[in-house]
Amino acid sequence: MPTCPNCGADHETAALCRHEREGLVVVHCPDCNFLLGRYRDPSRP
Ligand SMILES: [Zn+2]
């Protein structure tokens, strides 16, 4: 379970805010919108 380094909240991975951008998945904290990570969309080649 990822902990937000900005506001300290714990969230289930499924509860995080996700956005797709140029083939990358961008994950934000749903409480403070802090950027938690960016990774390649596994559903794309
Ligand atoms: Zn946060």
mmCIF file of the protein (N, C-alpha, C, O) and its ligand, coordinates in Angstrom:
data_MODEL
# 
_entry.id   MODEL 
# 
loop_
_entity.id 
_entity.type 
_entity.pdbx_number_of_molecules 
1 polymer     1 
2 non-polymer 1 
# 
_entity_poly.entity_id                      1 
_entity_poly.type                           'polypeptide(L)' 
_entity_poly.nstd_linkage                   no 
_entity_poly.nstd_monomer                   no 
_entity_poly.pdbx_seq_one_letter_code       MPTCPNCGADHETAALCRHEREGLVVVHCPDCNFLLGRYRDPSRP 
_entity_poly.pdbx_seq_one_letter_code_can   MPTCPNCGADHETAALCRHEREGLVVVHCPDCNFLLGRYRDPSRP 
_entity_poly.pdbx_strand_id                 A 
# 
loop_
_entity_poly_seq.entity_id 
_entity_poly_seq.num 
_entity_poly_seq.mon_id 
_entity_poly_seq.hetero 
1 1  MET n 
1 2  PRO n 
1 3  THR n 
1 4  CYS n 
1 5  PRO n 
1 6  ASN n 
1 7  CYS n 
1 8  GLY n 
1 9  ALA n 
1 10 ASP n 
1 11 HIS n 
1 12 GLU n 
1 13 THR n 
1 14 ALA n 
1 15 ALA n 
1 16 LEU n 
1 17 CYS n 
1 18 ARG n 
1 19 HIS n 
1 20 GLU n 
1 21 ARG n 
1 22 GLU n 
1 23 GLY n 
1 24 LEU n 
1 25 VAL n 
1 26 VAL n 
1 27 VAL n 
1 28 HIS n 
1 29 CYS n 
1 30 PRO n 
1 31 ASP n 
1 32 CYS n 
1 33 ASN n 
1 34 PHE n 
1 35 LEU n 
1 36 LEU n 
1 37 GLY n 
1 38 ARG n 
1 39 TYR n 
1 40 ARG n 
1 41 ASP n 
1 42 PRO n 
1 43 SER n 
1 44 ARG n 
1 45 PRO n 
# 
loop_
_struct_asym.id 
_struct_asym.entity_id 
A 1 
B 2 
# 
loop_
_chem_comp.id 
_chem_comp.type 
_chem_comp.mon_nstd_flag 
ALA 'L-peptide linking' y 
ARG 'L-peptide linking' y 
ASN 'L-peptide linking' y 
ASP 'L-peptide linking' y 
CYS 'L-peptide linking' y 
GLU 'L-peptide linking' y 
GLY 'peptide linking'   y 
HIS 'L-peptide linking' y 
LEU 'L-peptide linking' y 
MET 'L-peptide linking' y 
PHE 'L-peptide linking' y 
PRO 'L-peptide linking' y 
SER 'L-peptide linking' y 
THR 'L-peptide linking' y 
TYR 'L-peptide linking' y 
VAL 'L-peptide linking' y 
ZN  non-polymer         . 
# 
_pdbx_entity_nonpoly.entity_id   2 
_pdbx_entity_nonpoly.name        ? 
_pdbx_entity_nonpoly.comp_id     ZN 
# 
_pdbx_nonpoly_scheme.asym_id         B 
_pdbx_nonpoly_scheme.entity_id       2 
_pdbx_nonpoly_scheme.mon_id          ZN 
_pdbx_nonpoly_scheme.ndb_seq_num     1 
_pdbx_nonpoly_scheme.pdb_seq_num     101 
_pdbx_nonpoly_scheme.auth_seq_num    101 
_pdbx_nonpoly_scheme.pdb_mon_id      ZN 
_pdbx_nonpoly_scheme.auth_mon_id     ZN 
_pdbx_nonpoly_scheme.pdb_strand_id   A 
_pdbx_nonpoly_scheme.pdb_ins_code    . 
# 
loop_
_atom_site.group_PDB 
_atom_site.id 
_atom_site.type_symbol 
_atom_site.label_atom_id 
_atom_site.label_alt_id 
_atom_site.label_comp_id 
_atom_site.label_asym_id 
_atom_site.label_entity_id 
_atom_site.label_seq_id 
_atom_site.pdbx_PDB_ins_code 
_atom_site.Cartn_x 
_atom_site.Cartn_y 
_atom_site.Cartn_z 
_atom_site.occupancy 
_atom_site.B_iso_or_equiv 
_atom_site.pdbx_formal_charge 
_atom_site.auth_seq_id 
_atom_site.auth_comp_id 
_atom_site.auth_asym_id 
_atom_site.auth_atom_id 
_atom_site.pdbx_PDB_model_num 
ATOM   1   N  N  . MET A 1 1  ? 0.849  -1.196 0.000   1.00 0.00 ? 1   MET A N  1 
ATOM   2   C  CA . MET A 1 1  ? 0.000  0.000  0.000   1.00 0.00 ? 1   MET A CA 1 
ATOM   3   C  C  . MET A 1 1  ? 0.889  1.253  0.000   1.00 0.00 ? 1   MET A C  1 
ATOM   4   O  O  . MET A 1 1  ? 1.657  1.461  0.939   1.00 0.00 ? 1   MET A O  1 
ATOM   5   N  N  . PRO A 1 2  ? 0.794  2.064  -1.015  1.00 0.00 ? 2   PRO A N  1 
ATOM   6   C  CA . PRO A 1 2  ? 1.658  3.243  -1.084  1.00 0.00 ? 2   PRO A CA 1 
ATOM   7   C  C  . PRO A 1 2  ? 1.256  4.328  -0.092  1.00 0.00 ? 2   PRO A C  1 
ATOM   8   O  O  . PRO A 1 2  ? 0.072  4.599  0.104   1.00 0.00 ? 2   PRO A O  1 
ATOM   9   N  N  . THR A 1 3  ? 2.247  4.936  0.523   1.00 0.00 ? 3   THR A N  1 
ATOM   10  C  CA . THR A 1 3  ? 2.013  6.065  1.416   1.00 0.00 ? 3   THR A CA 1 
ATOM   11  C  C  . THR A 1 3  ? 2.459  7.352  0.716   1.00 0.00 ? 3   THR A C  1 
ATOM   12  O  O  . THR A 1 3  ? 3.559  7.427  0.169   1.00 0.00 ? 3   THR A O  1 
ATOM   13  N  N  . CYS A 1 4  ? 1.600  8.340  0.746   1.00 0.00 ? 4   CYS A N  1 
ATOM   14  C  CA . CYS A 1 4  ? 1.920  9.614  0.111   1.00 0.00 ? 4   CYS A CA 1 
ATOM   15  C  C  . CYS A 1 4  ? 3.005  10.326 0.911   1.00 0.00 ? 4   CYS A C  1 
ATOM   16  O  O  . CYS A 1 4  ? 2.828  10.547 2.109   1.00 0.00 ? 4   CYS A O  1 
ATOM   17  N  N  . PRO A 1 5  ? 4.126  10.694 0.282   1.00 0.00 ? 5   PRO A N  1 
ATOM   18  C  CA . PRO A 1 5  ? 5.189  11.394 1.012   1.00 0.00 ? 5   PRO A CA 1 
ATOM   19  C  C  . PRO A 1 5  ? 4.835  12.849 1.314   1.00 0.00 ? 5   PRO A C  1 
ATOM   20  O  O  . PRO A 1 5  ? 5.510  13.502 2.109   1.00 0.00 ? 5   PRO A O  1 
ATOM   21  N  N  . ASN A 1 6  ? 3.800  13.343 0.695   1.00 0.00 ? 6   ASN A N  1 
ATOM   22  C  CA . ASN A 1 6  ? 3.420  14.748 0.885   1.00 0.00 ? 6   ASN A CA 1 
ATOM   23  C  C  . ASN A 1 6  ? 2.455  14.918 2.056   1.00 0.00 ? 6   ASN A C  1 
ATOM   24  O  O  . ASN A 1 6  ? 2.682  15.753 2.932   1.00 0.00 ? 6   ASN A O  1 
ATOM   25  N  N  . CYS A 1 7  ? 1.374  14.126 2.074   1.00 0.00 ? 7   CYS A N  1 
ATOM   26  C  CA . CYS A 1 7  ? 0.370  14.287 3.130   1.00 0.00 ? 7   CYS A CA 1 
ATOM   27  C  C  . CYS A 1 7  ? 0.349  13.104 4.090   1.00 0.00 ? 7   CYS A C  1 
ATOM   28  O  O  . CYS A 1 7  ? -0.334 13.156 5.113   1.00 0.00 ? 7   CYS A O  1 
ATOM   29  N  N  . GLY A 1 8  ? 1.095  12.024 3.774   1.00 0.00 ? 8   GLY A N  1 
ATOM   30  C  CA . GLY A 1 8  ? 1.233  10.902 4.692   1.00 0.00 ? 8   GLY A CA 1 
ATOM   31  C  C  . GLY A 1 8  ? 0.072  9.931  4.685   1.00 0.00 ? 8   GLY A C  1 
ATOM   32  O  O  . GLY A 1 8  ? 0.026  9.020  5.511   1.00 0.00 ? 8   GLY A O  1 
ATOM   33  N  N  . ALA A 1 9  ? -0.875 10.108 3.763   1.00 0.00 ? 9   ALA A N  1 
ATOM   34  C  CA . ALA A 1 9  ? -2.039 9.231  3.715   1.00 0.00 ? 9   ALA A CA 1 
ATOM   35  C  C  . ALA A 1 9  ? -1.684 7.891  3.070   1.00 0.00 ? 9   ALA A C  1 
ATOM   36  O  O  . ALA A 1 9  ? -0.897 7.831  2.126   1.00 0.00 ? 9   ALA A O  1 
ATOM   37  N  N  . ASP A 1 10 ? -2.274 6.828  3.593   1.00 0.00 ? 10  ASP A N  1 
ATOM   38  C  CA . ASP A 1 10 ? -2.148 5.505  2.981   1.00 0.00 ? 10  ASP A CA 1 
ATOM   39  C  C  . ASP A 1 10 ? -3.343 5.261  2.077   1.00 0.00 ? 10  ASP A C  1 
ATOM   40  O  O  . ASP A 1 10 ? -4.479 5.577  2.432   1.00 0.00 ? 10  ASP A O  1 
ATOM   41  N  N  . HIS A 1 11 ? -3.085 4.708  0.931   1.00 0.00 ? 11  HIS A N  1 
ATOM   42  C  CA . HIS A 1 11 ? -4.174 4.412  -0.003  1.00 0.00 ? 11  HIS A CA 1 
ATOM   43  C  C  . HIS A 1 11 ? -3.945 3.062  -0.646  1.00 0.00 ? 11  HIS A C  1 
ATOM   44  O  O  . HIS A 1 11 ? -2.808 2.669  -0.909  1.00 0.00 ? 11  HIS A O  1 
ATOM   45  N  N  . GLU A 1 12 ? -5.034 2.358  -0.897  1.00 0.00 ? 12  GLU A N  1 
ATOM   46  C  CA . GLU A 1 12 ? -4.937 1.170  -1.733  1.00 0.00 ? 12  GLU A CA 1 
ATOM   47  C  C  . GLU A 1 12 ? -4.483 1.614  -3.122  1.00 0.00 ? 12  GLU A C  1 
ATOM   48  O  O  . GLU A 1 12 ? -4.821 2.706  -3.578  1.00 0.00 ? 12  GLU A O  1 
ATOM   49  N  N  . THR A 1 13 ? -3.726 0.768  -3.775  1.00 0.00 ? 13  THR A N  1 
ATOM   50  C  CA . THR A 1 13 ? -3.254 1.115  -5.116  1.00 0.00 ? 13  THR A CA 1 
ATOM   51  C  C  . THR A 1 13 ? -4.423 1.441  -6.042  1.00 0.00 ? 13  THR A C  1 
ATOM   52  O  O  . THR A 1 13 ? -4.337 2.346  -6.873  1.00 0.00 ? 13  THR A O  1 
ATOM   53  N  N  . ALA A 1 14 ? -5.514 0.694  -5.889  1.00 0.00 ? 14  ALA A N  1 
ATOM   54  C  CA . ALA A 1 14 ? -6.678 0.905  -6.754  1.00 0.00 ? 14  ALA A CA 1 
ATOM   55  C  C  . ALA A 1 14 ? -7.381 2.232  -6.486  1.00 0.00 ? 14  ALA A C  1 
ATOM   56  O  O  . ALA A 1 14 ? -8.146 2.709  -7.324  1.00 0.00 ? 14  ALA A O  1 
ATOM   57  N  N  . ALA A 1 15 ? -7.126 2.832  -5.317  1.00 0.00 ? 15  ALA A N  1 
ATOM   58  C  CA . ALA A 1 15 ? -7.816 4.073  -4.959  1.00 0.00 ? 15  ALA A CA 1 
ATOM   59  C  C  . ALA A 1 15 ? -7.073 5.317  -5.430  1.00 0.00 ? 15  ALA A C  1 
ATOM   60  O  O  . ALA A 1 15 ? -7.590 6.429  -5.330  1.00 0.00 ? 15  ALA A O  1 
ATOM   61  N  N  . LEU A 1 16 ? -5.866 5.130  -5.942  1.00 0.00 ? 16  LEU A N  1 
ATOM   62  C  CA . LEU A 1 16 ? -5.097 6.283  -6.388  1.00 0.00 ? 16  LEU A CA 1 
ATOM   63  C  C  . LEU A 1 16 ? -5.671 6.860  -7.673  1.00 0.00 ? 16  LEU A C  1 
ATOM   64  O  O  . LEU A 1 16 ? -6.316 6.154  -8.447  1.00 0.00 ? 16  LEU A O  1 
ATOM   65  N  N  . CYS A 1 17 ? -5.434 8.138  -7.893  1.00 0.00 ? 17  CYS A N  1 
ATOM   66  C  CA . CYS A 1 17 ? -5.875 8.771  -9.134  1.00 0.00 ? 17  CYS A CA 1 
ATOM   67  C  C  . CYS A 1 17 ? -4.893 8.435  -10.243 1.00 0.00 ? 17  CYS A C  1 
ATOM   68  O  O  . CYS A 1 17 ? -3.679 8.569  -10.089 1.00 0.00 ? 17  CYS A O  1 
ATOM   69  N  N  . ARG A 1 18 ? -5.439 8.003  -11.342 1.00 0.00 ? 18  ARG A N  1 
ATOM   70  C  CA . ARG A 1 18 ? -4.590 7.641  -12.469 1.00 0.00 ? 18  ARG A CA 1 
ATOM   71  C  C  . ARG A 1 18 ? -4.969 8.449  -13.682 1.00 0.00 ? 18  ARG A C  1 
ATOM   72  O  O  . ARG A 1 18 ? -6.141 8.730  -13.930 1.00 0.00 ? 18  ARG A O  1 
ATOM   73  N  N  . HIS A 1 19 ? -3.949 8.817  -14.433 1.00 0.00 ? 19  HIS A N  1 
ATOM   74  C  CA . HIS A 1 19 ? -4.186 9.475  -15.712 1.00 0.00 ? 19  HIS A CA 1 
ATOM   75  C  C  . HIS A 1 19 ? -3.256 8.859  -16.733 1.00 0.00 ? 19  HIS A C  1 
ATOM   76  O  O  . HIS A 1 19 ? -2.103 8.551  -16.433 1.00 0.00 ? 19  HIS A O  1 
ATOM   77  N  N  . GLU A 1 20 ? -3.755 8.684  -17.918 1.00 0.00 ? 20  GLU A N  1 
ATOM   78  C  CA . GLU A 1 20 ? -2.896 8.212  -18.991 1.00 0.00 ? 20  GLU A CA 1 
ATOM   79  C  C  . GLU A 1 20 ? -2.406 9.407  -19.782 1.00 0.00 ? 20  GLU A C  1 
ATOM   80  O  O  . GLU A 1 20 ? -3.172 10.300 -20.144 1.00 0.00 ? 20  GLU A O  1 
ATOM   81  N  N  . ARG A 1 21 ? -1.107 9.399  -20.038 1.00 0.00 ? 21  ARG A N  1 
ATOM   82  C  CA . ARG A 1 21 ? -0.541 10.512 -20.765 1.00 0.00 ? 21  ARG A CA 1 
ATOM   83  C  C  . ARG A 1 21 ? 0.574  10.009 -21.667 1.00 0.00 ? 21  ARG A C  1 
ATOM   84  O  O  . ARG A 1 21 ? 1.599  9.520  -21.191 1.00 0.00 ? 21  ARG A O  1 
ATOM   85  N  N  . GLU A 1 22 ? 0.368  10.132 -22.966 1.00 0.00 ? 22  GLU A N  1 
ATOM   86  C  CA . GLU A 1 22 ? 1.379  9.748  -23.950 1.00 0.00 ? 22  GLU A CA 1 
ATOM   87  C  C  . GLU A 1 22 ? 1.916  8.353  -23.694 1.00 0.00 ? 22  GLU A C  1 
ATOM   88  O  O  . GLU A 1 22 ? 3.125  8.125  -23.740 1.00 0.00 ? 22  GLU A O  1 
ATOM   89  N  N  . GLY A 1 23 ? 1.011  7.418  -23.425 1.00 0.00 ? 23  GLY A N  1 
ATOM   90  C  CA . GLY A 1 23 ? 1.428  6.036  -23.233 1.00 0.00 ? 23  GLY A CA 1 
ATOM   91  C  C  . GLY A 1 23 ? 1.952  5.733  -21.842 1.00 0.00 ? 23  GLY A C  1 
ATOM   92  O  O  . GLY A 1 23 ? 2.298  4.587  -21.555 1.00 0.00 ? 23  GLY A O  1 
ATOM   93  N  N  . LEU A 1 24 ? 2.019  6.735  -20.966 1.00 0.00 ? 24  LEU A N  1 
ATOM   94  C  CA . LEU A 1 24 ? 2.445  6.503  -19.592 1.00 0.00 ? 24  LEU A CA 1 
ATOM   95  C  C  . LEU A 1 24 ? 1.238  6.620  -18.670 1.00 0.00 ? 24  LEU A C  1 
ATOM   96  O  O  . LEU A 1 24 ? 0.307  7.379  -18.938 1.00 0.00 ? 24  LEU A O  1 
ATOM   97  N  N  . VAL A 1 25 ? 1.268  5.858  -17.582 1.00 0.00 ? 25  VAL A N  1 
ATOM   98  C  CA . VAL A 1 25 ? 0.253  5.997  -16.553 1.00 0.00 ? 25  VAL A CA 1 
ATOM   99  C  C  . VAL A 1 25 ? 0.843  6.861  -15.440 1.00 0.00 ? 25  VAL A C  1 
ATOM   100 O  O  . VAL A 1 25 ? 1.904  6.554  -14.898 1.00 0.00 ? 25  VAL A O  1 
ATOM   101 N  N  . VAL A 1 26 ? 0.149  7.930  -15.114 1.00 0.00 ? 26  VAL A N  1 
ATOM   102 C  CA . VAL A 1 26 ? 0.594  8.854  -14.073 1.00 0.00 ? 26  VAL A CA 1 
ATOM   103 C  C  . VAL A 1 26 ? -0.319 8.669  -12.867 1.00 0.00 ? 26  VAL A C  1 
ATOM   104 O  O  . VAL A 1 26 ? -1.542 8.693  -12.999 1.00 0.00 ? 26  VAL A O  1 
ATOM   105 N  N  . VAL A 1 27 ? 0.279  8.485  -11.689 1.00 0.00 ? 27  VAL A N  1 
ATOM   106 C  CA . VAL A 1 27 ? -0.493 8.182  -10.482 1.00 0.00 ? 27  VAL A CA 1 
ATOM   107 C  C  . VAL A 1 27 ? -0.357 9.332  -9.481  1.00 0.00 ? 27  VAL A C  1 
ATOM   108 O  O  . VAL A 1 27 ? 0.745  9.784  -9.169  1.00 0.00 ? 27  VAL A O  1 
ATOM   109 N  N  . HIS A 1 28 ? -1.503 9.787  -8.993  1.00 0.00 ? 28  HIS A N  1 
ATOM   110 C  CA . HIS A 1 28 ? -1.528 10.887 -8.035  1.00 0.00 ? 28  HIS A CA 1 
ATOM   111 C  C  . HIS A 1 28 ? -2.203 10.453 -6.741  1.00 0.00 ? 28  HIS A C  1 
ATOM   112 O  O  . HIS A 1 28 ? -3.042 9.553  -6.739  1.00 0.00 ? 28  HIS A O  1 
ATOM   113 N  N  . CYS A 1 29 ? -1.826 11.106 -5.634  1.00 0.00 ? 29  CYS A N  1 
ATOM   114 C  CA . CYS A 1 29 ? -2.540 10.945 -4.374  1.00 0.00 ? 29  CYS A CA 1 
ATOM   115 C  C  . CYS A 1 29 ? -3.944 11.537 -4.524  1.00 0.00 ? 29  CYS A C  1 
ATOM   116 O  O  . CYS A 1 29 ? -4.080 12.672 -4.980  1.00 0.00 ? 29  CYS A O  1 
ATOM   117 N  N  . PRO A 1 30 ? -4.986 10.797 -4.153  1.00 0.00 ? 30  PRO A N  1 
ATOM   118 C  CA . PRO A 1 30 ? -6.345 11.321 -4.288  1.00 0.00 ? 30  PRO A CA 1 
ATOM   119 C  C  . PRO A 1 30 ? -6.662 12.421 -3.273  1.00 0.00 ? 30  PRO A C  1 
ATOM   120 O  O  . PRO A 1 30 ? -7.638 13.151 -3.448  1.00 0.00 ? 30  PRO A O  1 
ATOM   121 N  N  . ASP A 1 31 ? -5.863 12.552 -2.225  1.00 0.00 ? 31  ASP A N  1 
ATOM   122 C  CA . ASP A 1 31 ? -6.124 13.581 -1.217  1.00 0.00 ? 31  ASP A CA 1 
ATOM   123 C  C  . ASP A 1 31 ? -5.482 14.918 -1.585  1.00 0.00 ? 31  ASP A C  1 
ATOM   124 O  O  . ASP A 1 31 ? -6.144 15.955 -1.543  1.00 0.00 ? 31  ASP A O  1 
ATOM   125 N  N  . CYS A 1 32 ? -4.209 14.900 -1.941  1.00 0.00 ? 32  CYS A N  1 
ATOM   126 C  CA . CYS A 1 32 ? -3.485 16.155 -2.162  1.00 0.00 ? 32  CYS A CA 1 
ATOM   127 C  C  . CYS A 1 32 ? -2.989 16.295 -3.591  1.00 0.00 ? 32  CYS A C  1 
ATOM   128 O  O  . CYS A 1 32 ? -2.415 17.321 -3.954  1.00 0.00 ? 32  CYS A O  1 
ATOM   129 N  N  . ASN A 1 33 ? -3.210 15.259 -4.409  1.00 0.00 ? 33  ASN A N  1 
ATOM   130 C  CA . ASN A 1 33 ? -2.833 15.311 -5.822  1.00 0.00 ? 33  ASN A CA 1 
ATOM   131 C  C  . ASN A 1 33 ? -1.328 15.267 -6.034  1.00 0.00 ? 33  ASN A C  1 
ATOM   132 O  O  . ASN A 1 33 ? -0.851 15.605 -7.117  1.00 0.00 ? 33  ASN A O  1 
ATOM   133 N  N  . PHE A 1 34 ? -0.581 14.862 -5.035  1.00 0.00 ? 34  PHE A N  1 
ATOM   134 C  CA . PHE A 1 34 ? 0.866  14.739 -5.188  1.00 0.00 ? 34  PHE A CA 1 
ATOM   135 C  C  . PHE A 1 34 ? 1.199  13.647 -6.198  1.00 0.00 ? 34  PHE A C  1 
ATOM   136 O  O  . PHE A 1 34 ? 0.554  12.598 -6.213  1.00 0.00 ? 34  PHE A O  1 
ATOM   137 N  N  . LEU A 1 35 ? 2.192  13.885 -7.032  1.00 0.00 ? 35  LEU A N  1 
ATOM   138 C  CA . LEU A 1 35 ? 2.588  12.894 -8.022  1.00 0.00 ? 35  LEU A CA 1 
ATOM   139 C  C  . LEU A 1 35 ? 3.327  11.746 -7.349  1.00 0.00 ? 35  LEU A C  1 
ATOM   140 O  O  . LEU A 1 35 ? 4.409  11.932 -6.792  1.00 0.00 ? 35  LEU A O  1 
ATOM   141 N  N  . LEU A 1 36 ? 2.736  10.561 -7.405  1.00 0.00 ? 36  LEU A N  1 
ATOM   142 C  CA . LEU A 1 36 ? 3.329  9.403  -6.727  1.00 0.00 ? 36  LEU A CA 1 
ATOM   143 C  C  . LEU A 1 36 ? 4.173  8.553  -7.658  1.00 0.00 ? 36  LEU A C  1 
ATOM   144 O  O  . LEU A 1 36 ? 5.089  7.865  -7.206  1.00 0.00 ? 36  LEU A O  1 
ATOM   145 N  N  . GLY A 1 37 ? 3.884  8.589  -8.933  1.00 0.00 ? 37  GLY A N  1 
ATOM   146 C  CA . GLY A 1 37 ? 4.684  7.765  -9.827  1.00 0.00 ? 37  GLY A CA 1 
ATOM   147 C  C  . GLY A 1 37 ? 4.216  7.842  -11.254 1.00 0.00 ? 37  GLY A C  1 
ATOM   148 O  O  . GLY A 1 37 ? 3.125  8.323  -11.561 1.00 0.00 ? 37  GLY A O  1 
ATOM   149 N  N  . ARG A 1 38 ? 5.080  7.350  -12.117 1.00 0.00 ? 38  ARG A N  1 
ATOM   150 C  CA . ARG A 1 38 ? 4.799  7.342  -13.540 1.00 0.00 ? 38  ARG A CA 1 
ATOM   151 C  C  . ARG A 1 38 ? 5.354  6.051  -14.089 1.00 0.00 ? 38  ARG A C  1 
ATOM   152 O  O  . ARG A 1 38 ? 6.508  5.717  -13.824 1.00 0.00 ? 38  ARG A O  1 
ATOM   153 N  N  . TYR A 1 39 ? 4.588  5.338  -14.824 1.00 0.00 ? 39  TYR A N  1 
ATOM   154 C  CA . TYR A 1 39 ? 5.114  4.108  -15.402 1.00 0.00 ? 39  TYR A CA 1 
ATOM   155 C  C  . TYR A 1 39 ? 4.453  3.822  -16.726 1.00 0.00 ? 39  TYR A C  1 
ATOM   156 O  O  . TYR A 1 39 ? 3.408  4.381  -17.059 1.00 0.00 ? 39  TYR A O  1 
ATOM   157 N  N  . ARG A 1 40 ? 5.088  2.933  -17.479 1.00 0.00 ? 40  ARG A N  1 
ATOM   158 C  CA . ARG A 1 40 ? 4.583  2.561  -18.773 1.00 0.00 ? 40  ARG A CA 1 
ATOM   159 C  C  . ARG A 1 40 ? 3.274  1.813  -18.626 1.00 0.00 ? 40  ARG A C  1 
ATOM   160 O  O  . ARG A 1 40 ? 3.128  0.963  -17.748 1.00 0.00 ? 40  ARG A O  1 
ATOM   161 N  N  . ASP A 1 41 ? 2.334  2.129  -19.477 1.00 0.00 ? 41  ASP A N  1 
ATOM   162 C  CA . ASP A 1 41 ? 1.062  1.397  -19.482 1.00 0.00 ? 41  ASP A CA 1 
ATOM   163 C  C  . ASP A 1 41 ? 1.328  -0.042 -19.913 1.00 0.00 ? 41  ASP A C  1 
ATOM   164 O  O  . ASP A 1 41 ? 1.751  -0.282 -21.044 1.00 0.00 ? 41  ASP A O  1 
ATOM   165 N  N  . PRO A 1 42 ? 1.083  -1.001 -19.022 1.00 0.00 ? 42  PRO A N  1 
ATOM   166 C  CA . PRO A 1 42 ? 1.403  -2.397 -19.348 1.00 0.00 ? 42  PRO A CA 1 
ATOM   167 C  C  . PRO A 1 42 ? 0.505  -2.977 -20.437 1.00 0.00 ? 42  PRO A C  1 
ATOM   168 O  O  . PRO A 1 42 ? 0.815  -4.026 -21.002 1.00 0.00 ? 42  PRO A O  1 
ATOM   169 N  N  . SER A 1 43 ? -0.593 -2.309 -20.730 1.00 0.00 ? 43  SER A N  1 
ATOM   170 C  CA . SER A 1 43 ? -1.483 -2.821 -21.759 1.00 0.00 ? 43  SER A CA 1 
ATOM   171 C  C  . SER A 1 43 ? -1.065 -2.381 -23.159 1.00 0.00 ? 43  SER A C  1 
ATOM   172 O  O  . SER A 1 43 ? -1.659 -2.794 -24.156 1.00 0.00 ? 43  SER A O  1 
ATOM   173 N  N  . ARG A 1 44 ? -0.034 -1.538 -23.219 1.00 0.00 ? 44  ARG A N  1 
ATOM   174 C  CA . ARG A 1 44 ? 0.457  -1.090 -24.523 1.00 0.00 ? 44  ARG A CA 1 
ATOM   175 C  C  . ARG A 1 44 ? 1.809  -1.713 -24.819 1.00 0.00 ? 44  ARG A C  1 
ATOM   176 O  O  . ARG A 1 44 ? 2.565  -2.026 -23.899 1.00 0.00 ? 44  ARG A O  1 
ATOM   177 N  N  . PRO A 1 45 ? 2.115  -1.894 -26.075 1.00 0.00 ? 45  PRO A N  1 
ATOM   178 C  CA . PRO A 1 45 ? 3.404  -2.490 -26.428 1.00 0.00 ? 45  PRO A CA 1 
ATOM   179 C  C  . PRO A 1 45 ? 4.581  -1.535 -26.167 1.00 0.00 ? 45  PRO A C  1 
ATOM   180 O  O  . PRO A 1 45 ? 5.733  -1.893 -26.413 1.00 0.00 ? 45  PRO A O  1 
HETATM 181 ZN ZN . ZN  B 2 .  ? -1.162 13.039 -0.519  1.00 0.00 2 101 ZN  A ZN 1 
# 
